Amino acid sequence: MSPTAVLTGIGGYVPPRRVTNEELAQSLGTNDEWIRSRTGIQQRHWADAGTVTGDLAAEAGERALKSAGVRDVDLVVLATSTGNQPMPATAPEVAANLGLGQVAAYDVSAACAGFVYALTAAAGAIAIGAAERVLVIGADLWSTRLDPADRSTAIIFGDGAGAAVLRAGTAGEAGSLLGFDAGSDGDRRALAVVPGGGSRQRSHPHAPELANEYLTMRGRDLFTQAVEHMAGSSQRLLGRVGWTGADVDWCVAHQANIRILHTVADVLRMPRERMLSNVDHVGNTSAASIPLLLSEATADGRLEAGDRVVLTAFGGGLSWASTALIWPDL
Ligand code: COA
């Protein structure tokens, strides 16, 4: 039997600077009530200049290693769409800064679905014997890519990082990843995109929209797609794992906004209280969203050993991914 990936540590980190709705309201021509009622967000954290995505990732990684009680891994997989630079990947720098030695390290780019994609990659590496212990991190620093004049994106995104340690174990252990579902829809890539800065820009030098290196988003369409794919992916996953919606103690969905989370719960016929959330105080932290919430909910006791948990994520690409596990004693 090939080894199974077992979650054995969790950690999260947000930079210290809190940015409240009031702080954004005046310059963006919006207000706290509008932002709260549409998104459930009251504040987010933005990193100051001088802090890079890899710094957030390393801090969360350090905390996850501590939670697992280990100091070494043989692979680092970092989910991010806002790396320290376009090339090289940020994961090797994070591994070096954590003192992990010359371990395998690479980035996964799947926007807000990135962390669950990275878990899949790490579980695959464990299953084929390529790694025994993996540090999986989701980190994004979108504040560097937000158009300060675009009120539809500036209110939503926060910076942060979250991380988990996976180890080789056996099926049936608490913490073992029970199954995966993932998919993509490249035809809808324009719904959330940073148009500039890539090879497409050079190929179409006179397209003004390709000079834009800020995140652009079609909010309404994304809302619908997020609900459809997080609910659909969760349902397929439940079928594979052999659970029904009623078996799930907690659904940990990508923290896009509270209305999306509530609608996913309604489609899954799950009480809204079973959707764990921290979007009110961190906003949408993209690839960091799920591990950051897992870390917070473990620390405050909402998430307990033995709870049946579904993780489901959706983001630009479009891309989506889900997995499930019985929460271990951390
Ligand atoms: N404050 C005040 N008005 C705003 C605003 C803000 N922060 N952002 C947008 N508006 C305005 C628009 O300009 C528009 O005005 P108009 O009708 O005069 O043109 C109006 O509100 C409606 O815009 P729309 O984008 O249709 O609003 P919405 O009700 O869909 O809410 C979002 C906008 C972004 C909050 C909402 O679409 C959303 O949450 N989408 C999902 C986004 C998301 O989660 N993305 C990440 C997915 S991983």
Boltz pocket constraint, residues with backbone or C-beta under 6 A from the ligand:
constraints:
  - pocket:
      binder: B
      contacts: [[A, 28], [A, 29], [A, 30], [A, 31], [A, 34], [A, 35], [A, 38], [A, 39], [A, 112], [A, 151], [A, 152], [A, 155], [A, 156], [A, 217], [A, 218], [A, 219], [A, 220], [A, 222], [A, 223], [A, 226], [A, 256], [A, 257], [A, 260], [A, 284], [A, 314], [A, 315], [A, 316]]
      max_distance: 6.0
